[in-house]
Amino acid sequence: MARKKKQDNLPSYDQFMIPLLQGLKELGGSGTIEELNEKVYALLNLTDDVLEIPHSENDSRSETEYRLAWTRTYLKKAGILENSSRGIWTLSDNDLDPNEINPDEIVKLVRENTRKAISKERKPINPKLRNEEVEDEIEDLMDWKEELMYALLKIEPSAFERLCQRLLRESGFVQVEVTGKSGDGGIDGKGIVRINGFLSFHVFFQSKRYKGSVGSGDIRDFRGAMQGRADKGLFITTGNFTREAIKEATRDGAPPIDLIDGDQLCDKLKEFNLGVKTTLIEEVSIETDWFEKV
């Protein structure tokens, strides 16, 4: 990788490839990033201490989550994984045997294809591009989240609440209000989500502009404040959630709370073009065979 590895005791992105594919197979060939990550954590018996190692100051992801993002990127570029606009990752071939995958060959293939793409765009062509340069080109696909997170962490808490309000409206919520009452257990707003125009649920949300990890205590406090007043809860943060917080949010017999961490928040802002602009590059190719059939 272009960046220096910060934790040598953690698996590298290529070492995560086979466990990730095994986890995806166990999920039936498709899954969200959260489901995939949890499968990998279980398969490799990664401890909470390891999983909570931060990647960087301006990135809400842990080092493990960051490396798994690299893993997915390489597997996608190799044609082994696909992902939808709704964040669902799938196997390109459900009959794939993860044990037959050679991570070194995947890395070699992706680097070579990326090297060709760089050479095609630059003049004069340099056939001896360094691996570091190729890695930087791939990493550019992921750096936008760090830049976005840096921007989010600079805005005022009230502005972040308004951003969450806008995001919920774009997602189909109605009657979204920012309350922000102090001493209200962290409840920052409320809204109503309708399902297929028939069912509706009253949702309270909490928005936490935060660098660190949200713990189970925060989830319990939020649930206590919303209990009896809403059907569901939604906790949005620029940081991440500890594994205990995730378990607490889905605890049996308790009102459910959905969690949106910094990584998912970035994806949602990109999906709805809220402060994130995606530019498509047009590529023109000539089909000479077509002219021969005119």
ZAFIKOL-683690 format. One record per residue (C-alpha): x, y, z; residue number from 1. Coordinates in steps of 0.2 Angstrom, whole numbers. Layout:
N
<site c1="X" c2="Y" c3="Z" num="NUM"/>
...
***
This chain:
294
<site c1="0" c2="0" c3="0" num="1"/>
<site c1="6" c2="18" c3="-3" num="2"/>
<site c1="3" c2="22" c3="15" num="3"/>
<site c1="14" c2="15" c3="28" num="4"/>
<site c1="6" c2="1" c3="38" num="5"/>
<site c1="2" c2="7" c3="55" num="6"/>
<site c1="-2" c2="-10" c3="63" num="7"/>
<site c1="8" c2="-25" c3="57" num="8"/>
<site c1="-2" c2="-37" c3="68" num="9"/>
<site c1="-17" c2="-33" c3="57" num="10"/>
<site c1="-20" c2="-43" c3="41" num="11"/>
<site c1="-16" c2="-33" c3="26" num="12"/>
<site c1="-30" c2="-30" c3="13" num="13"/>
<site c1="-24" c2="-45" c3="2" num="14"/>
<site c1="-24" c2="-56" c3="17" num="15"/>
<site c1="-43" c2="-51" c3="20" num="16"/>
<site c1="-48" c2="-57" c3="3" num="17"/>
<site c1="-51" c2="-75" c3="6" num="18"/>
<site c1="-60" c2="-72" c3="23" num="19"/>
<site c1="-71" c2="-59" c3="15" num="20"/>
<site c1="-76" c2="-70" c3="1" num="21"/>
<site c1="-80" c2="-84" c3="13" num="22"/>
<site c1="-90" c2="-73" c3="23" num="23"/>
<site c1="-100" c2="-67" c3="8" num="24"/>
<site c1="-103" c2="-85" c3="3" num="25"/>
<site c1="-110" c2="-89" c3="21" num="26"/>
<site c1="-122" c2="-74" c3="18" num="27"/>
<site c1="-129" c2="-82" c3="2" num="28"/>
<site c1="-118" c2="-72" c3="-10" num="29"/>
<site c1="-124" c2="-54" c3="-5" num="30"/>
<site c1="-123" c2="-43" c3="10" num="31"/>
<site c1="-120" c2="-25" c3="16" num="32"/>
<site c1="-103" c2="-19" c3="21" num="33"/>
<site c1="-108" c2="-21" c3="40" num="34"/>
<site c1="-113" c2="-39" c3="37" num="35"/>
<site c1="-98" c2="-43" c3="27" num="36"/>
<site c1="-86" c2="-35" c3="40" num="37"/>
<site c1="-94" c2="-44" c3="55" num="38"/>
<site c1="-92" c2="-61" c3="46" num="39"/>
<site c1="-74" c2="-57" c3="43" num="40"/>
<site c1="-71" c2="-52" c3="61" num="41"/>
<site c1="-79" c2="-68" c3="67" num="42"/>
<site c1="-70" c2="-79" c3="54" num="43"/>
<site c1="-53" c2="-72" c3="60" num="44"/>
<site c1="-58" c2="-70" c3="79" num="45"/>
<site c1="-52" c2="-52" c3="79" num="46"/>
<site c1="-54" c2="-44" c3="96" num="47"/>
<site c1="-62" c2="-28" c3="101" num="48"/>
<site c1="-46" c2="-20" c3="104" num="49"/>
<site c1="-40" c2="-23" c3="87" num="50"/>
<site c1="-56" c2="-18" c3="79" num="51"/>
<site c1="-56" c2="-1" c3="88" num="52"/>
<site c1="-39" c2="4" c3="81" num="53"/>
<site c1="-42" c2="21" c3="72" num="54"/>
<site c1="-36" c2="23" c3="54" num="55"/>
<site c1="-33" c2="42" c3="55" num="56"/>
<site c1="-38" c2="57" c3="64" num="57"/>
<site c1="-50" c2="63" c3="50" num="58"/>
<site c1="-57" c2="46" c3="46" num="59"/>
<site c1="-71" c2="38" c3="55" num="60"/>
<site c1="-66" c2="21" c3="50" num="61"/>
<site c1="-56" c2="9" c3="60" num="62"/>
<site c1="-40" c2="3" c3="52" num="63"/>
<site c1="-48" c2="-14" c3="50" num="64"/>
<site c1="-63" c2="-6" c3="41" num="65"/>
<site c1="-51" c2="4" c3="30" num="66"/>
<site c1="-41" c2="-11" c3="25" num="67"/>
<site c1="-57" c2="-21" c3="21" num="68"/>
<site c1="-62" c2="-6" c3="10" num="69"/>
<site c1="-46" c2="-9" c3="0" num="70"/>
<site c1="-50" c2="-28" c3="-1" num="71"/>
<site c1="-67" c2="-24" c3="-8" num="72"/>
<site c1="-60" c2="-12" c3="-21" num="73"/>
<site c1="-47" c2="-24" c3="-27" num="74"/>
<site c1="-60" c2="-38" c3="-28" num="75"/>
<site c1="-72" c2="-27" c3="-38" num="76"/>
<site c1="-58" c2="-21" c3="-50" num="77"/>
<site c1="-54" c2="-39" c3="-53" num="78"/>
<site c1="-72" c2="-43" c3="-57" num="79"/>
<site c1="-75" c2="-54" c3="-43" num="80"/>
<site c1="-87" c2="-43" c3="-33" num="81"/>
<site c1="-100" c2="-31" c3="-38" num="82"/>
<site c1="-109" c2="-17" c3="-28" num="83"/>
<site c1="-126" c2="-9" c3="-31" num="84"/>
<site c1="-130" c2="10" c3="-28" num="85"/>
<site c1="-139" c2="4" c3="-12" num="86"/>
<site c1="-123" c2="-2" c3="-5" num="87"/>
<site c1="-126" c2="-21" c3="-7" num="88"/>
<site c1="-110" c2="-31" c3="-12" num="89"/>
<site c1="-112" c2="-47" c3="-22" num="90"/>
<site c1="-102" c2="-61" c3="-29" num="91"/>
<site c1="-101" c2="-60" c3="-48" num="92"/>
<site c1="-101" c2="-79" c3="-48" num="93"/>
<site c1="-110" c2="-88" c3="-35" num="94"/>
<site c1="-101" c2="-104" c3="-39" num="95"/>
<site c1="-84" c2="-96" c3="-34" num="96"/>
<site c1="-74" c2="-106" c3="-22" num="97"/>
<site c1="-64" c2="-94" c3="-11" num="98"/>
<site c1="-51" c2="-106" c3="-7" num="99"/>
<site c1="-46" c2="-106" c3="-26" num="100"/>
<site c1="-43" c2="-88" c3="-26" num="101"/>
<site c1="-25" c2="-82" c3="-26" num="102"/>
<site c1="-23" c2="-65" c3="-18" num="103"/>
<site c1="-6" c2="-62" c3="-26" num="104"/>
<site c1="-13" c2="-65" c3="-43" num="105"/>
<site c1="-28" c2="-53" c3="-40" num="106"/>
<site c1="-16" c2="-39" c3="-34" num="107"/>
<site c1="-5" c2="-42" c3="-49" num="108"/>
<site c1="-20" c2="-41" c3="-61" num="109"/>
<site c1="-27" c2="-25" c3="-54" num="110"/>
<site c1="-11" c2="-16" c3="-53" num="111"/>
<site c1="-7" c2="-21" c3="-71" num="112"/>
<site c1="-24" c2="-15" c3="-77" num="113"/>
<site c1="-22" c2="1" c3="-67" num="114"/>
<site c1="-5" c2="3" c3="-74" num="115"/>
<site c1="-12" c2="2" c3="-92" num="116"/>
<site c1="-26" c2="14" c3="-88" num="117"/>
<site c1="-13" c2="27" c3="-81" num="118"/>
<site c1="-2" c2="24" c3="-96" num="119"/>
<site c1="-16" c2="27" c3="-108" num="120"/>
<site c1="-20" c2="44" c3="-101" num="121"/>
<site c1="-2" c2="50" c3="-99" num="122"/>
<site c1="10" c2="56" c3="-113" num="123"/>
<site c1="23" c2="50" c3="-115" num="124"/>
<site c1="19" c2="32" c3="-109" num="125"/>
<site c1="29" c2="26" c3="-95" num="126"/>
<site c1="30" c2="7" c3="-95" num="127"/>
<site c1="39" c2="6" c3="-78" num="128"/>
<site c1="26" c2="15" c3="-67" num="129"/>
<site c1="30" c2="10" c3="-49" num="130"/>
<site c1="18" c2="0" c3="-38" num="131"/>
<site c1="17" c2="15" c3="-27" num="132"/>
<site c1="10" c2="25" c3="-41" num="133"/>
<site c1="-2" c2="12" c3="-45" num="134"/>
<site c1="-8" c2="11" c3="-27" num="135"/>
<site c1="-10" c2="29" c3="-26" num="136"/>
<site c1="-21" c2="29" c3="-41" num="137"/>
<site c1="-32" c2="16" c3="-33" num="138"/>
<site c1="-32" c2="25" c3="-17" num="139"/>
<site c1="-39" c2="40" c3="-25" num="140"/>
<site c1="-55" c2="31" c3="-26" num="141"/>
<site c1="-56" c2="30" c3="-8" num="142"/>
<site c1="-49" c2="47" c3="-2" num="143"/>
<site c1="-65" c2="57" c3="-5" num="144"/>
<site c1="-72" c2="50" c3="11" num="145"/>
<site c1="-58" c2="57" c3="22" num="146"/>
<site c1="-60" c2="74" c3="13" num="147"/>
<site c1="-78" c2="73" c3="16" num="148"/>
<site c1="-76" c2="68" c3="34" num="149"/>
<site c1="-64" c2="83" c3="37" num="150"/>
<site c1="-77" c2="95" c3="30" num="151"/>
<site c1="-91" c2="87" c3="41" num="152"/>
<site c1="-80" c2="89" c3="57" num="153"/>
<site c1="-78" c2="107" c3="54" num="154"/>
<site c1="-96" c2="112" c3="53" num="155"/>
<site c1="-106" c2="118" c3="69" num="156"/>
<site c1="-116" c2="104" c3="78" num="157"/>
<site c1="-132" c2="114" c3="73" num="158"/>
<site c1="-127" c2="113" c3="55" num="159"/>
<site c1="-124" c2="95" c3="56" num="160"/>
<site c1="-142" c2="93" c3="63" num="161"/>
<site c1="-149" c2="102" c3="48" num="162"/>
<site c1="-139" c2="91" c3="36" num="163"/>
<site c1="-146" c2="76" c3="44" num="164"/>
<site c1="-163" c2="84" c3="43" num="165"/>
<site c1="-160" c2="86" c3="24" num="166"/>
<site c1="-153" c2="69" c3="22" num="167"/>
<site c1="-169" c2="61" c3="30" num="168"/>
<site c1="-180" c2="71" c3="19" num="169"/>
<site c1="-170" c2="66" c3="3" num="170"/>
<site c1="-172" c2="48" c3="10" num="171"/>
<site c1="-191" c2="49" c3="10" num="172"/>
<site c1="-195" c2="55" c3="28" num="173"/>
<site c1="-209" c2="68" c3="30" num="174"/>
<site c1="-212" c2="81" c3="44" num="175"/>
<site c1="-194" c2="81" c3="49" num="176"/>
<site c1="-191" c2="93" c3="63" num="177"/>
<site c1="-175" c2="97" c3="72" num="178"/>
<site c1="-179" c2="99" c3="90" num="179"/>
<site c1="-162" c2="100" c3="99" num="180"/>
<site c1="-169" c2="102" c3="116" num="181"/>
<site c1="-156" c2="101" c3="130" num="182"/>
<site c1="-159" c2="87" c3="143" num="183"/>
<site c1="-169" c2="77" c3="131" num="184"/>
<site c1="-158" c2="62" c3="131" num="185"/>
<site c1="-149" c2="67" c3="115" num="186"/>
<site c1="-165" c2="68" c3="104" num="187"/>
<site c1="-161" c2="80" c3="91" num="188"/>
<site c1="-176" c2="78" c3="80" num="189"/>
<site c1="-190" c2="68" c3="73" num="190"/>
<site c1="-199" c2="63" c3="58" num="191"/>
<site c1="-211" c2="51" c3="49" num="192"/>
<site c1="-206" c2="37" c3="37" num="193"/>
<site c1="-219" c2="30" c3="26" num="194"/>
<site c1="-218" c2="12" c3="18" num="195"/>
<site c1="-226" c2="10" c3="1" num="196"/>
<site c1="-238" c2="24" c3="6" num="197"/>
<site c1="-248" c2="13" c3="18" num="198"/>
<site c1="-238" c2="11" c3="34" num="199"/>
<site c1="-229" c2="25" c3="44" num="200"/>
<site c1="-217" c2="25" c3="58" num="201"/>
<site c1="-213" c2="39" c3="70" num="202"/>
<site c1="-194" c2="40" c3="71" num="203"/>
<site c1="-183" c2="50" c3="83" num="204"/>
<site c1="-165" c2="54" c3="78" num="205"/>
<site c1="-149" c2="59" c3="86" num="206"/>
<site c1="-135" c2="66" c3="76" num="207"/>
<site c1="-118" c2="66" c3="84" num="208"/>
<site c1="-104" c2="75" c3="75" num="209"/>
<site c1="-90" c2="65" c3="83" num="210"/>
<site c1="-73" c2="58" c3="79" num="211"/>
<site c1="-73" c2="43" c3="91" num="212"/>
<site c1="-83" c2="28" c3="94" num="213"/>
<site c1="-101" c2="29" c3="101" num="214"/>
<site c1="-103" c2="16" c3="115" num="215"/>
<site c1="-118" c2="6" c3="121" num="216"/>
<site c1="-121" c2="19" c3="135" num="217"/>
<site c1="-125" c2="32" c3="122" num="218"/>
<site c1="-137" c2="20" c3="114" num="219"/>
<site c1="-146" c2="15" c3="130" num="220"/>
<site c1="-148" c2="34" c3="135" num="221"/>
<site c1="-156" c2="38" c3="118" num="222"/>
<site c1="-167" c2="23" c3="119" num="223"/>
<site c1="-173" c2="28" c3="136" num="224"/>
<site c1="-177" c2="46" c3="130" num="225"/>
<site c1="-187" c2="40" c3="115" num="226"/>
<site c1="-196" c2="25" c3="123" num="227"/>
<site c1="-215" c2="27" c3="122" num="228"/>
<site c1="-213" c2="42" c3="111" num="229"/>
<site c1="-208" c2="34" c3="94" num="230"/>
<site c1="-209" c2="18" c3="85" num="231"/>
<site c1="-190" c2="18" c3="80" num="232"/>
<site c1="-174" c2="27" c3="83" num="233"/>
<site c1="-160" c2="32" c3="71" num="234"/>
<site c1="-143" c2="37" c3="77" num="235"/>
<site c1="-132" c2="46" c3="65" num="236"/>
<site c1="-113" c2="49" c3="68" num="237"/>
<site c1="-98" c2="55" c3="59" num="238"/>
<site c1="-88" c2="42" c3="70" num="239"/>
<site c1="-92" c2="24" c3="72" num="240"/>
<site c1="-100" c2="12" c3="84" num="241"/>
<site c1="-92" c2="0" c3="96" num="242"/>
<site c1="-98" c2="-18" c3="94" num="243"/>
<site c1="-107" c2="-17" c3="111" num="244"/>
<site c1="-116" c2="-2" c3="104" num="245"/>
<site c1="-122" c2="-12" c3="89" num="246"/>
<site c1="-128" c2="-26" c3="100" num="247"/>
<site c1="-137" c2="-14" c3="111" num="248"/>
<site c1="-146" c2="-6" c3="96" num="249"/>
<site c1="-153" c2="-23" c3="91" num="250"/>
<site c1="-156" c2="-30" c3="108" num="251"/>
<site c1="-171" c2="-42" c3="109" num="252"/>
<site c1="-186" c2="-35" c3="118" num="253"/>
<site c1="-180" c2="-17" c3="116" num="254"/>
<site c1="-186" c2="-3" c3="104" num="255"/>
<site c1="-175" c2="-5" c3="88" num="256"/>
<site c1="-162" c2="9" c3="84" num="257"/>
<site c1="-154" c2="10" c3="67" num="258"/>
<site c1="-136" c2="15" c3="66" num="259"/>
<site c1="-128" c2="26" c3="53" num="260"/>
<site c1="-109" c2="28" c3="55" num="261"/>
<site c1="-97" c2="40" c3="46" num="262"/>
<site c1="-94" c2="28" c3="32" num="263"/>
<site c1="-112" c2="25" c3="28" num="264"/>
<site c1="-116" c2="44" c3="30" num="265"/>
<site c1="-103" c2="47" c3="17" num="266"/>
<site c1="-111" c2="35" c3="5" num="267"/>
<site c1="-128" c2="42" c3="8" num="268"/>
<site c1="-122" c2="60" c3="5" num="269"/>
<site c1="-114" c2="54" c3="-11" num="270"/>
<site c1="-130" c2="45" c3="-16" num="271"/>
<site c1="-141" c2="61" c3="-14" num="272"/>
<site c1="-127" c2="73" c3="-21" num="273"/>
<site c1="-127" c2="82" c3="-4" num="274"/>
<site c1="-111" c2="91" c3="-5" num="275"/>
<site c1="-103" c2="77" c3="-15" num="276"/>
<site c1="-102" c2="79" c3="-34" num="277"/>
<site c1="-98" c2="64" c3="-45" num="278"/>
<site c1="-91" c2="67" c3="-62" num="279"/>
<site c1="-92" c2="54" c3="-75" num="280"/>
<site c1="-78" c2="54" c3="-88" num="281"/>
<site c1="-84" c2="50" c3="-106" num="282"/>
<site c1="-73" c2="37" c3="-115" num="283"/>
<site c1="-75" c2="36" c3="-134" num="284"/>
<site c1="-70" c2="20" c3="-143" num="285"/>
<site c1="-72" c2="16" c3="-162" num="286"/>
<site c1="-80" c2="0" c3="-167" num="287"/>
<site c1="-71" c2="-3" c3="-184" num="288"/>
<site c1="-81" c2="-19" c3="-186" num="289"/>
<site c1="-97" c2="-10" c3="-187" num="290"/>
<site c1="-92" c2="0" c3="-202" num="291"/>
<site c1="-87" c2="-16" c3="-211" num="292"/>
<site c1="-105" c2="-21" c3="-210" num="293"/>
<site c1="-113" c2="-5" c3="-216" num="294"/>
***
